[in-house]
Amino acid sequence: MKKLKLQVQISVDGFIAGPNGEMDWLTWNATEDFIQYVTDLTDLCDTMLLGRKLADGFIPYWTDITTRPDDPQYSFARKMVDMPKIVFSKTLDKSSWDNTTIAKNDLVTEVNDLKKRDGKDIVMYGGAEFVSSVIEAGLIDEYHLFVNPAAAGRGMSIFGGLEKPRQLNLIKVTPLNNGVVILCYKPA
């Protein structure tokens, strides 16, 4: 069975964005070890899950980079664009993005059906609301939390809406040269 792996940037105080979506506290220096970790993680996956709000910026961003073959992120951008994407949306009926399908059915049913398919694992990116709903449903098999060396103070949390505490087992800690520390957890 496929695993659902969440990759998310987070502040030391647990926010993935400021109150209005600000991400000015993020460490934007994509060092070689940062890029290698993300590459290794996505190489193990053949499907990407996104929430609609994140997809609006995420997909066009990577698509734009693929128009510039001399960009240092070109190869990774190509991977992001070429990987089949499932965007969860209550408002979209069809996708205008390449390699993208819109999921409108029940979240738990859709994700569990994806996990039963043959192939590699599933990588997930998303905004706070989407990620929170997937966490609350107990669907994530691995958390890859990229803890940035910054405190946001307030903002959007992926754990703030939990009905009950979640116990996680630490699998691996990876400090990076840019100050980010990646904490990899599995549900207890």
KEBA-449476 format. One line per 10 residues: number of its first residue (from 0); their letters; for each residue x, y negated, z of N, C-alpha, C. Coordinates in nm, 3 decimals, always signed. Atoms other than C-alpha are relative to their C-alpha. Last residue first. Example, Ala and Ser with C-alpha at 12.3 -4.5 7.8 and 13.67 -1.06 7.14 Angstrom:
BEGIN
1	SA	-0.082 +0.119 -0.006 +1.367 +0.106 +0.714 -0.077 -0.109 +0.073 | +0.089 +0.119 +0.000 +1.230 +0.450 +0.780 +0.090 -0.120 +0.000;
***
This chain:
BEGIN
187	APKYCLIVVG	-0.030 -0.103 -0.101 +0.241 -0.637 +1.684 -0.097 +0.117 -0.016 | +0.098 -0.009 -0.107 +0.200 -0.831 +1.358 +0.034 +0.114 +0.096 | +0.109 -0.088 +0.042 +0.528 -0.863 +1.170 -0.103 +0.002 +0.114 | +0.080 -0.073 -0.097 +0.767 -1.153 +1.211 -0.093 +0.096 -0.071 | +0.084 -0.099 +0.065 +1.048 -1.312 +1.009 -0.068 +0.084 +0.108 | +0.045 -0.101 -0.095 +1.190 -1.633 +1.153 -0.093 +0.095 -0.075 | +0.113 -0.082 +0.045 +1.383 -1.841 +0.905 -0.026 +0.107 +0.103 | -0.013 -0.135 -0.054 +1.599 -2.113 +1.059 -0.124 +0.077 -0.043 | +0.124 -0.078 -0.010 +1.640 -2.436 +0.861 +0.034 +0.137 +0.059 | +0.062 +0.022 -0.131 +1.953 -2.637 +0.938 -0.131 +0.071 +0.019;
177	NNLPTVKILN	+0.065 +0.131 +0.000 +2.070 -2.672 +0.574 -0.071 -0.030 +0.133 | -0.099 +0.109 -0.003 +2.325 -2.389 +0.608 -0.063 -0.139 +0.003 | -0.049 +0.045 +0.131 +2.055 -2.137 +0.691 +0.093 -0.120 +0.016 | -0.035 +0.143 +0.002 +1.987 -1.941 +1.009 +0.059 -0.037 -0.136 | -0.099 +0.037 +0.100 +1.815 -1.605 +0.942 +0.026 -0.150 +0.007 | -0.026 +0.143 -0.010 +1.630 -1.437 +1.228 +0.111 -0.032 -0.099 | -0.129 +0.052 +0.045 +1.483 -1.091 +1.164 +0.005 -0.151 +0.021 | -0.071 -0.097 +0.082 +1.203 -0.860 +1.272 +0.141 -0.049 -0.032 | -0.108 +0.061 +0.076 +1.037 -1.051 +1.557 +0.079 +0.110 -0.071 | -0.131 -0.059 -0.029 +0.719 -0.873 +1.662 +0.104 -0.065 -0.090;
167	LQRPKELGGF	-0.085 -0.028 +0.115 +0.402 -1.083 +1.668 +0.130 +0.062 +0.048 | -0.133 -0.044 -0.040 +0.115 -1.102 +1.918 +0.078 +0.037 -0.126 | -0.057 -0.104 +0.086 -0.184 -1.302 +1.806 +0.140 +0.032 +0.049 | -0.145 -0.003 +0.025 -0.389 -1.503 +2.058 +0.040 +0.117 -0.091 | -0.070 -0.068 -0.109 -0.767 -1.523 +2.014 +0.148 +0.004 -0.033 | +0.100 -0.030 -0.103 -1.007 -1.736 +1.809 +0.062 +0.067 +0.121 | +0.017 -0.140 -0.038 -0.718 -1.878 +1.609 -0.102 +0.015 +0.112 | +0.140 -0.043 +0.000 -0.782 -2.227 +1.474 -0.022 +0.144 +0.041 | +0.087 +0.077 -0.088 -0.451 -2.391 +1.563 -0.142 +0.050 +0.010 | +0.039 -0.083 -0.113 -0.230 -2.121 +1.408 -0.102 -0.068 +0.091;
157	ISMGRGAAAP	+0.059 -0.123 +0.052 -0.181 -2.265 +1.060 -0.047 +0.092 +0.112 | -0.057 -0.123 -0.055 -0.135 -2.614 +1.196 -0.065 +0.121 -0.066 | +0.075 -0.119 +0.038 -0.191 -2.945 +1.021 +0.073 +0.125 +0.047 | +0.023 -0.036 +0.139 -0.058 -3.258 +1.186 -0.082 +0.125 -0.016 | +0.141 -0.036 +0.017 +0.095 -3.397 +1.498 -0.020 +0.035 -0.145 | +0.076 +0.074 -0.099 +0.442 -3.467 +1.633 -0.148 +0.031 -0.002 | +0.096 +0.085 +0.072 +0.618 -3.357 +1.312 -0.085 -0.083 +0.097 | +0.129 -0.007 -0.068 +0.921 -3.223 +1.498 -0.093 -0.098 -0.070 | +0.074 +0.126 -0.018 +1.221 -3.161 +1.277 -0.128 +0.029 +0.076 | -0.055 +0.067 -0.119 +1.489 -2.896 +1.224 -0.063 -0.138 +0.019;
147	NVFLHYEDIL	-0.082 +0.116 +0.033 +1.267 -2.701 +0.981 +0.047 -0.069 +0.127 | +0.008 +0.101 -0.104 +1.140 -2.355 +1.074 +0.100 -0.112 -0.030 | -0.119 +0.081 +0.023 +1.095 -2.151 +0.756 -0.007 -0.118 +0.095 | +0.017 +0.138 -0.045 +0.839 -1.899 +0.883 +0.133 -0.074 -0.014 | -0.133 +0.057 +0.024 +0.841 -1.573 +0.688 -0.013 -0.149 +0.027 | -0.007 +0.146 -0.007 +0.539 -1.391 +0.834 +0.145 -0.040 -0.024 | -0.129 +0.059 -0.036 +0.492 -1.030 +0.727 -0.012 -0.151 -0.003 | -0.086 -0.109 -0.045 +0.179 -0.811 +0.708 +0.140 -0.049 +0.040 | -0.143 +0.021 +0.029 -0.077 -1.090 +0.682 +0.082 +0.113 +0.063 | -0.042 -0.058 +0.128 -0.443 -0.983 +0.661 +0.150 -0.008 -0.027;
137	GAEIVSSVFE	-0.095 -0.107 -0.031 -0.560 -1.032 +1.021 +0.058 +0.067 -0.124 | +0.055 -0.127 +0.050 -0.871 -1.229 +0.918 +0.095 +0.118 +0.023 | +0.115 -0.035 -0.084 -0.757 -1.519 +1.140 -0.060 +0.133 -0.042 | -0.054 -0.044 -0.129 -0.421 -1.523 +0.958 -0.115 +0.048 +0.089 | -0.062 -0.130 +0.026 -0.595 -1.538 +0.618 +0.060 +0.057 +0.129 | +0.107 -0.097 +0.020 -0.826 -1.817 +0.739 +0.055 +0.140 -0.026 | +0.068 -0.028 -0.127 -0.535 -2.012 +0.883 -0.108 +0.106 -0.015 | -0.087 -0.090 -0.077 -0.340 -1.979 +0.557 -0.066 +0.036 +0.133 | -0.003 -0.131 +0.063 -0.630 -2.128 +0.361 +0.083 +0.099 +0.081 | +0.133 -0.061 -0.011 -0.690 -2.417 +0.601 -0.001 +0.141 -0.057;
127	AGGYMVIDKG	+0.034 -0.039 -0.137 -0.322 -2.501 +0.648 -0.134 +0.073 +0.008 | +0.023 +0.109 -0.093 -0.228 -2.507 +0.283 -0.049 +0.055 +0.132 | +0.131 +0.062 -0.011 -0.100 -2.208 +0.101 -0.001 -0.116 +0.096 | -0.028 +0.138 -0.036 +0.175 -1.979 -0.008 -0.137 -0.065 +0.018 | +0.108 +0.096 -0.021 +0.144 -1.603 -0.020 +0.056 -0.135 +0.040 | -0.051 +0.115 -0.075 +0.373 -1.336 -0.159 -0.112 -0.104 +0.006 | +0.068 +0.126 +0.032 +0.220 -1.001 -0.255 +0.062 -0.110 +0.085 | +0.076 +0.071 -0.103 +0.413 -0.672 -0.260 -0.058 -0.131 -0.053 | -0.079 +0.062 -0.106 +0.520 -0.465 -0.561 -0.092 -0.073 +0.097 | -0.095 +0.106 +0.031 +0.306 -0.239 -0.771 +0.074 -0.049 +0.122;
117	DRKKLDNVET	-0.140 -0.043 +0.015 -0.003 -0.025 -0.746 +0.087 -0.121 -0.026 | -0.049 -0.017 +0.137 -0.325 -0.184 -0.623 +0.145 +0.051 +0.002 | +0.016 -0.139 +0.043 -0.455 -0.124 -0.271 +0.054 +0.026 -0.140 | -0.098 -0.082 -0.070 -0.320 -0.456 -0.139 -0.004 +0.146 -0.045 | -0.132 +0.027 +0.059 -0.517 -0.646 -0.403 +0.107 +0.088 +0.064 | +0.000 -0.061 +0.134 -0.843 -0.479 -0.290 +0.135 -0.020 -0.069 | -0.015 -0.145 -0.019 -0.762 -0.569 +0.072 -0.001 +0.075 -0.133 | -0.138 -0.028 -0.039 -0.705 -0.931 -0.031 +0.021 +0.150 +0.019 | -0.094 +0.030 +0.110 -1.032 -0.957 -0.225 +0.142 +0.039 +0.036 | +0.019 -0.101 +0.106 -1.242 -0.782 +0.042 +0.100 -0.021 -0.112;
107	VLDNKAITTN	-0.048 -0.128 -0.051 -1.100 -0.995 +0.324 -0.010 +0.108 -0.107 | -0.145 +0.001 -0.017 -1.143 -1.321 +0.130 +0.053 +0.137 +0.042 | -0.040 -0.004 -0.140 -1.503 -1.252 +0.021 +0.152 +0.016 +0.012 | +0.068 -0.095 -0.089 -1.544 -1.325 -0.348 +0.052 -0.013 +0.142 | +0.115 +0.066 -0.061 -1.440 -1.637 -0.538 -0.074 +0.091 +0.098 | +0.069 -0.095 -0.087 -1.091 -1.545 -0.655 -0.112 -0.075 +0.071 | +0.072 +0.060 -0.113 -0.969 -1.754 -0.950 -0.073 +0.110 +0.077 | +0.138 -0.046 -0.012 -0.711 -1.589 -1.174 -0.061 -0.068 +0.121 | +0.072 +0.029 -0.124 -0.383 -1.750 -1.279 -0.145 +0.044 -0.009 | -0.021 -0.113 -0.091 -0.123 -1.641 -1.534 -0.072 -0.016 +0.134;
97	DWSSKDLTKS	-0.042 -0.129 +0.054 -0.137 -1.982 -1.703 +0.019 +0.102 +0.111 | -0.141 -0.031 -0.013 -0.327 -2.261 -1.528 +0.029 +0.137 -0.062 | -0.064 +0.068 +0.113 -0.665 -2.403 -1.635 +0.149 +0.030 -0.001 | -0.133 +0.058 -0.017 -0.839 -2.154 -1.410 +0.046 -0.068 -0.128 | -0.101 -0.060 +0.087 -1.210 -2.085 -1.403 +0.130 -0.075 +0.019 | +0.061 -0.116 +0.065 -1.506 -2.138 -1.170 +0.099 +0.070 -0.093 | -0.039 -0.025 +0.139 -1.333 -2.371 -0.925 -0.070 +0.124 -0.055 | +0.046 +0.105 +0.091 -1.512 -2.497 -0.611 +0.034 +0.024 -0.147 | +0.146 +0.002 -0.005 -1.500 -2.214 -0.357 -0.055 -0.098 -0.104 | +0.069 +0.128 +0.011 -1.139 -2.139 -0.438 -0.150 +0.021 +0.009;
87	FVIKPMDVMK	+0.128 -0.009 -0.070 -0.882 -1.869 -0.375 -0.065 -0.137 +0.001 | +0.033 +0.122 -0.073 -0.609 -1.880 -0.636 -0.139 +0.016 +0.061 | +0.141 -0.006 -0.038 -0.465 -1.545 -0.747 -0.023 -0.125 +0.085 | +0.045 +0.074 -0.117 -0.134 -1.585 -0.931 -0.150 +0.020 +0.021 | +0.146 +0.013 -0.009 +0.042 -1.352 -1.172 -0.040 -0.063 +0.133 | +0.063 -0.094 -0.093 +0.416 -1.430 -1.173 -0.152 -0.018 +0.000 | +0.030 -0.129 +0.063 +0.529 -1.610 -1.490 -0.071 +0.099 +0.093 | +0.102 +0.018 +0.104 +0.508 -1.964 -1.350 -0.044 +0.135 -0.057 | +0.123 +0.048 -0.063 +0.691 -1.887 -1.025 -0.114 -0.012 -0.102 | +0.056 -0.110 -0.078 +0.954 -1.677 -1.206 -0.135 -0.041 +0.062;
77	RAFSYQPDDP	+0.051 -0.094 +0.100 +1.014 -1.954 -1.463 -0.068 +0.118 +0.071 | +0.127 +0.055 +0.047 +1.050 -2.199 -1.175 -0.066 +0.094 -0.101 | +0.097 -0.026 -0.104 +1.318 -1.975 -1.024 -0.138 -0.052 -0.042 | +0.024 -0.145 -0.007 +1.510 -1.971 -1.350 -0.105 +0.035 +0.105 | +0.072 -0.052 +0.116 +1.469 -2.349 -1.403 -0.033 +0.149 +0.012 | +0.108 -0.086 -0.048 +1.566 -2.458 -1.051 -0.074 +0.070 -0.113 | -0.055 -0.110 -0.080 +1.905 -2.597 -1.160 -0.106 +0.098 +0.052 | +0.028 +0.022 -0.142 +1.726 -2.800 -1.433 +0.055 +0.118 +0.079 | -0.124 +0.037 -0.067 +1.896 -2.753 -1.773 -0.018 -0.028 +0.150 | -0.089 -0.115 -0.017 +1.599 -2.556 -1.914 +0.132 -0.033 +0.071;
67	RTTIDTWYPI	-0.138 +0.053 -0.005 +1.367 -2.856 -1.854 +0.098 +0.113 +0.026 | -0.019 +0.077 +0.124 +1.009 -2.768 -1.956 +0.141 -0.056 -0.010 | -0.030 -0.093 +0.111 +1.010 -2.491 -1.693 +0.012 -0.072 -0.134 | -0.143 -0.034 -0.001 +1.039 -2.764 -1.427 +0.035 +0.094 -0.115 | -0.076 +0.113 +0.053 +0.694 -2.896 -1.524 +0.150 +0.032 -0.005 | +0.018 +0.000 +0.145 +0.536 -2.554 -1.469 +0.081 -0.112 -0.064 | -0.089 -0.102 +0.057 +0.685 -2.539 -1.120 -0.012 +0.007 -0.151 | -0.138 +0.032 -0.034 +0.524 -2.870 -1.019 +0.096 +0.099 -0.065 | -0.053 +0.100 +0.093 +0.199 -2.800 -1.208 +0.146 -0.037 +0.027 | -0.011 -0.057 +0.134 +0.151 -2.474 -1.010 +0.050 -0.104 -0.101;
57	FGDALKRGLL	-0.102 -0.105 +0.010 +0.230 -2.617 -0.667 +0.018 +0.048 -0.144 | -0.132 +0.061 +0.013 +0.030 -2.941 -0.685 +0.109 +0.101 -0.031 | +0.011 +0.124 +0.078 -0.326 -2.820 -0.748 +0.134 -0.070 -0.020 | -0.019 -0.032 +0.142 -0.231 -2.473 -0.620 -0.003 -0.125 -0.088 | -0.143 -0.008 +0.027 -0.194 -2.612 -0.267 +0.025 +0.023 -0.149 | -0.060 +0.131 -0.027 -0.557 -2.725 -0.256 +0.150 +0.001 -0.027 | +0.023 +0.096 +0.108 -0.682 -2.411 -0.428 +0.069 -0.133 +0.023 | +0.125 +0.071 -0.021 -0.525 -2.170 -0.178 -0.013 -0.106 -0.110 | -0.002 +0.142 -0.030 -0.254 -1.954 -0.322 -0.140 -0.046 +0.037 | +0.128 +0.054 -0.047 -0.180 -1.585 -0.347 +0.020 -0.145 +0.036;
47	MTDCLDTLDT	-0.006 +0.114 -0.090 +0.114 -1.462 -0.558 -0.143 -0.042 +0.036 | +0.123 +0.078 -0.003 +0.154 -1.122 -0.723 +0.017 -0.111 +0.102 | +0.045 +0.014 +0.138 +0.454 -0.913 -0.826 -0.129 -0.079 -0.012 | +0.143 +0.025 +0.019 +0.656 -0.926 -0.505 -0.033 -0.011 -0.149 | +0.072 -0.116 -0.052 +0.993 -0.786 -0.393 -0.150 -0.008 -0.025 | -0.035 -0.114 +0.085 +1.177 -1.036 -0.614 -0.073 +0.128 +0.043 | +0.092 -0.004 +0.115 +0.982 -1.309 -0.429 +0.034 +0.113 -0.097 | +0.138 -0.023 -0.043 +1.158 -1.236 -0.101 -0.093 +0.014 -0.120 | +0.009 -0.138 -0.046 +1.505 -1.204 -0.255 -0.142 +0.035 +0.041 | -0.011 -0.086 +0.118 +1.458 -1.531 -0.445 -0.015 +0.147 +0.040;
37	VYQIFDETAN	+0.128 +0.011 +0.072 +1.336 -1.711 -0.133 +0.000 +0.091 -0.123 | +0.103 -0.063 -0.084 +1.634 -1.585 +0.067 -0.134 +0.000 -0.073 | -0.018 -0.146 +0.006 +1.878 -1.667 -0.216 -0.107 +0.072 +0.081 | +0.047 -0.049 +0.131 +1.743 -2.021 -0.257 +0.010 +0.152 -0.007 | +0.144 +0.022 +0.003 +1.790 -2.092 +0.114 -0.059 +0.059 -0.128 | +0.058 -0.107 -0.082 +2.139 -1.935 +0.111 -0.152 -0.013 +0.010 | -0.011 -0.128 +0.070 +2.239 -2.157 -0.184 -0.063 +0.114 +0.081 | -0.134 -0.056 +0.004 +2.113 -2.471 -0.014 -0.002 +0.138 -0.065 | +0.011 -0.143 +0.031 +1.777 -2.623 -0.102 +0.140 +0.058 -0.019 | -0.128 -0.048 +0.050 +1.817 -2.961 +0.070 -0.006 +0.152 -0.018;
27	WTLWDMEGNP	+0.011 -0.020 +0.144 +1.453 -3.071 +0.102 +0.130 +0.053 -0.061 | -0.138 -0.001 +0.046 +1.439 -3.030 +0.480 -0.003 +0.036 -0.148 | -0.059 -0.123 +0.054 +1.078 -3.120 +0.549 +0.146 -0.018 -0.036 | -0.088 -0.057 -0.101 +0.987 -3.420 +0.768 +0.072 +0.126 -0.049 | -0.124 +0.077 +0.000 +0.836 -3.615 +0.476 +0.101 +0.049 +0.103 | -0.104 -0.101 -0.013 +0.571 -3.345 +0.428 +0.137 -0.068 +0.000 | -0.137 +0.048 +0.015 +0.265 -3.560 +0.477 +0.099 +0.114 +0.022 | -0.073 -0.081 +0.096 -0.067 -3.376 +0.433 +0.145 -0.042 -0.021 | +0.052 +0.029 +0.134 -0.278 -3.643 +0.599 +0.075 +0.075 -0.108 | +0.146 +0.007 -0.004 -0.232 -3.520 +0.958 -0.065 -0.025 -0.137;
17	GAIFGDVSIQ	+0.052 +0.103 -0.088 +0.130 -3.421 +0.885 -0.152 -0.003 -0.007 | +0.013 +0.131 +0.064 +0.213 -3.091 +0.721 -0.047 -0.098 +0.106 | -0.047 -0.020 +0.138 +0.306 -2.733 +0.812 -0.014 -0.128 -0.083 | +0.085 +0.060 +0.103 +0.291 -2.796 +1.187 +0.057 +0.027 -0.139 | +0.108 -0.084 +0.053 +0.426 -2.573 +1.464 -0.092 -0.059 -0.105 | +0.118 +0.008 -0.086 +0.639 -2.795 +1.690 -0.124 +0.061 -0.065 | -0.028 -0.069 -0.126 +0.964 -2.684 +1.528 -0.119 -0.006 +0.096 | -0.083 +0.082 -0.090 +0.815 -2.785 +1.193 +0.025 +0.078 +0.129 | +0.067 +0.039 -0.124 +0.691 -2.527 +0.942 +0.095 -0.084 +0.084 | -0.086 +0.097 -0.069 +0.766 -2.428 +0.583 -0.077 -0.049 +0.122;
7	VQLKLKKM	+0.049 +0.135 -0.029 +0.566 -2.122 +0.479 +0.107 -0.082 +0.071 | -0.119 +0.086 -0.007 +0.622 -1.782 +0.322 -0.050 -0.142 +0.020 | +0.016 +0.145 -0.005 +0.345 -1.536 +0.402 +0.135 -0.067 +0.004 | -0.109 +0.072 -0.066 +0.398 -1.176 +0.294 -0.022 -0.150 -0.011 | +0.021 +0.143 +0.022 +0.100 -0.952 +0.211 +0.102 -0.075 +0.084 | +0.000 +0.088 -0.117 +0.218 -0.591 +0.194 -0.028 -0.143 -0.046 | -0.074 +0.126 +0.007 +0.122 -0.350 -0.084 -0.006 -0.074 +0.134 | +0.085 +0.118 +0.000 +0.000 +0.000 +0.000 +0.089 -0.125 +0.000;
***
